[in-house]
């Protein structure tokens, strides 16, 4: 190929150059080959070309600064992967991204993007992964996302999204990971959430959700991680949660849940950690040790079993970073850090749920369930009851 010729259409070259200029390209951490007349665009850092078209643009953590240009990305019609995460982007997400009908992965996480999530993203029907977490996005989650029938990962956590979860999300039958924690969502959990039967990870933590925990959640048989904590959920813990035979992590703390912890929870033989504290629960704690074969040891403190319990901790959970790593070849990033240290230290124990949630990956959940088992089963302490002694019991 001679000098001045390009392996891709001139419109796509111009689109890349416009992006470079708009996002302070001369100061990028890596800019190998960009705008060099002797270097074809397929040799530019972060650009992948297949059969004469740009199919991937990956520039994470590369010190991109500025607003995303509104039209230049739309001139890359064969783009399958767009990863501009962990940069200094601000302004709104261009609605024109909805014209990228070949797009399979969109990652704009860890920036300072504002405004609404464009409803036009729902037109990217081949999208399999959508990561917009850790921005300043507001308004509602568009119902049009329910058209993304191939979507496997939807991560919108740590934004300012409001109003209710759209019922249309229950149409995403291929969804494996859903995280909307740390927003301002209100209203009930969609009653048909049990239709998400491919779901492995679900985190709705730290919102303002109300109503009951839908019994249909027990239909999500693949679920391994469930966090509904720090909301305003009320009513009983549904016994159908005992049908989640693959569940390893269960967090329901800091709600207004009432009644007893259902005995069906003891059927969760892979359960490693659970937390029920700061609710209005009463009655007896189910005998986890009989049914939950993953538990290694349990430390309990209570006055008697018919009191509401202060806490029961198994193992030594280890706080870890909140931000998942990024990879073009993984649809599930990391969930929450697994507790790697199996030694128990129960004195003045404070568990870092905030740091834990983003750092267990799909492989962590689905491999070697009997290793590093840790239980945190904490219930609200009833006023007037004193903490008695502690004991350590080996699991059967």
N, C-alpha and C positions, 0 to 999 in steps of 0.2 A: 504494500500500500504506500503510495507516494505521499510526500509532505503536503499537508493541506487537505488530504482526503480523510474521510471518517468512516468507521464501520457502522455508524448509526445515522439516521436522518438528521439533516441540519436543524430541524425543529426541536429535536431532542437535545442536540448539542446546545442550542440557544437556551433551552429550558434549564439545563444544568448550570450554564454560565450565569443566568439570571439569579438562580438560587444562591450560587457562590457569592455574587456581588451583594445580594440583599442581606445575607447572613454573615457579613464580615469575614469572607473567606480568606483574606490575606493574613488573618490572625488565628486561623484554625490550628489546632494542635497538629493535625496531620492533613496535608493538602497535596500529597505527592501526585504530580502529573497534571493537576488542574490548570486549565487554560494555557498549557504549554503546547505550542503549535506542533512540536515533534512527537507529542504523546497522544495516542488515540484515547478517546474517552473510556474505552474498556480497560485502560491502564491507570485511570484516575482512582485515587484512594476512595474506597467505599462504594464504587460503582461496579455493578455486574451487568455484562452484556451477553445476551443469548440470541442467536439468529438475527443479528442486526438491530436489536432493540434493547433499551435499558429495562432490566427486569428486577433489579434490586438497587436500592440506595440506602446504605447503612453507615451512619455517621454518629453513633452514640458517644457521649462524653467527649466531644471534639471541640468544645468551646464555640459552638454556633451561637450567634447573638442576633436578635432582631425579631421582626414579625415574619411569619411565613408568607411569601408572595401568594397572591390569590389565584393566579392562573398558571404559573409555570409548571407546577406538578401535574396539572391536568393535561399537559402536552407530553406526558410520558405514558401513553395508553396501555403499554404492556407491563407496567410496573406491578410486581407481585409482592415485594417487600419494601416497606418504608419504615426505617428505624432512625428517628432523630431524638431518641430519649437522652435524658441526663445532660441537657444543654441549657442555654439561657434564652429560650424562645419565649416570646410574650405576644399579646394580642389574641385574636380569635383563631379558631381552627377554620380554615377555608372550606366553605360549602362545596367548592369545586372538587374536593377529594372524592365526592360521591360519583364522579364520572370515571373513576379508576376501577373499571369493572373486573379487571384481572387481579385486583389486590387481594392477597391472602393474609398478610400480616401488617398491621398498622400499630406502631409503637411511638407515641409522643409523650410518654410518661416522664415524670421528674423534670418538668419545665415550669413556666409561670404563665401558662395559657389561661385565658379568661373567656367569659361569655358562655354561650350554650354549646352543647354537643350538637353539631349539625344533623338534622334529621336525614339529610341526603346520604349520610354514611350507610343508612339502611339499604341503599341501592347497590352497595358493594357486596353482591350476594355470594361471592366466593370467599368472603372474609372468614378466616378461621381463628384469628387471634386479634383482639382489640385491647390495647393497653393505653389508658389515658390517666392512670393514677398519679397522684402527687402533683396536681396542678391547682388552679384556682377556678375551675369550671363551675358554673352555677346553672340555675333554672332546673328543668326537669330532665329525667332520663327519657329520651325520645322513644315513643312507642314503636317507631319504625325499626328499631333494632331487632324487633321480633321477626323481621323478614330475613335475618341472617341465619338461614337454616343450617349452614355448615360451621357456625361458630362453635369453637371448643373452649376458648378462654375469653372472659370478659372481666377486665379489672378496671374499676372506676373509683377505687378507694382514695381517701384523703383529698376530697374536693369540697365544694360547697353546694352539692346537688340537693334539691329540695323536692317536696311533694312526695307522691307515693311511687312505689315500685310498679312499673307498668305490667299489667296482666299478660301482655304480649310476650314478655320474657319467658313465660312458661311454654312457649312454642319452640324453644331452642333445644330440640331433642338431642343434639350432639354435644351440648354444653357439659364440659368436664369441670371447669373452674369458674366460680362466680364470686367476686369480692366487691362489695360496695361499702365497706366499713369506713367510719370516720367522715360521714356526710351529715346532711340535715334532713334525711328522709323521714316522712311521717306516714301515718295510716297503717293498714294491716299488711302482714306478709300475704302475698297472693294465695288464696286457698287452694289453687291448683298447682302449687309448686311441686307437688309429688309427680308431676308429669316429666320433670327433669331427671329421668331415670339413668342418665349417663353421668350425673353429677358425682364428683369425687370430693370436691372442696367447696364449701359454702360459708362465707363470712358476711354477716349483716351487722356486725358489732358497731357500737358507738354511733347510733342514730337516734331517732325519736319514734321508732315503730311502736304501734299499739295493737291491742287485740290479742288473740290467742296464738299459740304455736299451732299451725295447721296440722291436724292428724295425718293429712296426706303426705307429710314429710317422711313418714315411715315407708313410703313406696320408693324412696330414693335408695335402693338396695346397694348401690355402688359407693355410697357416701362414706368417707373415711375421716373427714374433718368437718365439724359443725360448730360455728360460733355465732350465737344470737345474743351475746351479753351486752350490757350497758344500753338497754332500750327501755321501753315502758310496757313490755309484754305482761299480760295477766292471765289468770285462769290456771288450770292444772298443766303439769308436764304430761303430754300425751303418752299413753302406754305404748303407742305405735313406734316410739323411738327405740323400743326394744327389738324391733324388726330390722334395725340397721346392722345387720350381721357383720359388716366390714368396718364399723366405726371404731376409730382409735382415739379421737380427740373430741370432747364434748364440753362446750362452755356455755352456760346459761346464767352466769352470775349477773348481779346488778339489774334486776328486773322487779316485777311485782307478782311473780309466780306464786301460786297458793297450793295448798294440799300437801300430799306426800310425794316423795320421789317414788315413781312406780317400780314395783318389783321386777318388771320386765327388763329394766336396765341391767340387771344381773345376768341377762342372757348375752350381753355384749362381750364375748370371750376375747376379743382383740383390744378391748378398751385399755388405753394407757393413761390418759389423763381426763379428769372431768372436774368441773367447778360449778357449784350451785349456790355459792354464798350470796349474801345480800339480796335475799328474796323473802317471802312470807311462808316458807315451807315449815311443816310440822310433821311429827310422827317419827317412825323408825327409818333408819338408813338401811336400804337393802344390803344383804350380805354379798358384797362384791366378790369376795374371795372364792365363793363357791362356783360362780359362773364365769368370772373374768379371768381366764387362765393366763393372760398376759401380765398380770400384776405380780411384781416381785415381792414387795413387802408393803405394809401399810402402817402408818403411825396415826393413832386416833387420840383425840382429847375430848372428853365429854363428861358430864356429871352422871348421866345414865342414858340408855338407848332411847328412851321415850322423850328425852328433851330434844330441842333443836340443837344441831351440832355446831361447834365452833369451826373445826376443820379436821380433815383427814388428808394427810399428804403421803404420797408414795414416791420415793426417789428424790432426786435433787435437780429439778428443772433448771436449765441454764439460760439466762437472758442472752439474746443475740440480736444482730442488726435487723432493722425493719424493712430494708429495701432489698427486693429480690434482684439477683443478677439477670443479665439480659443475654439471650442467645437466639439466633435466627432458627436454630434447629430444634428448639424445645417449645412445645405448646404450653406445657406447664412449667412455670418457673419455680421458685421456691416458695413454700407456704409459711412455715414458722419454724424457728430453729429447734431441732430435736435436742433433748437433754443428753449430751454425750457423757456427762460425768455421772456414773451410777452410784457414787457414794452419797449417803444421806446426811444432810446437815439441817436439822429441824429448828434450830434455835433462831429466833427472830427472822423467820423465813418470809421473804416477800417475793412473790412470783411475778416476773415481768411479762404479763400477757401482751402488753403493747409491743414489745420487741420481738415476741415469739412468733407472731402470726404470719410473717412474710417469708419464712425461711425453711420450710420442709417441702421438698420437691416431690414430684410424682413417684420417683424411685424410692424416696424415703418412706412414703406411705405404703407402698405396695411390696416392699421387700423386708424380710426377716422381722415379722411382727413380734416375735417373742424376745427381741433384743432391746435393751434399754427401755424397759417398761416403767412408766411413771404415772401415778395417779394423783390428781388433786381433786378431792371431792369435798368442797367447802359449802356449808350451809350457813344461813344467817343465825347468829347466836340469839337465843331468846333472852329477853331481859330478865335478870334475876338469877340466871343459872351461872354457876361458876365453872371454870375450867378445872377439871380434875387431873389425874396423872396421865402419863403417856405410856404406850407400850408399842413394841414392834413385833409384828406377826409375820411369819413366813407364809407365802402363798402355798396352797396345796399343789 
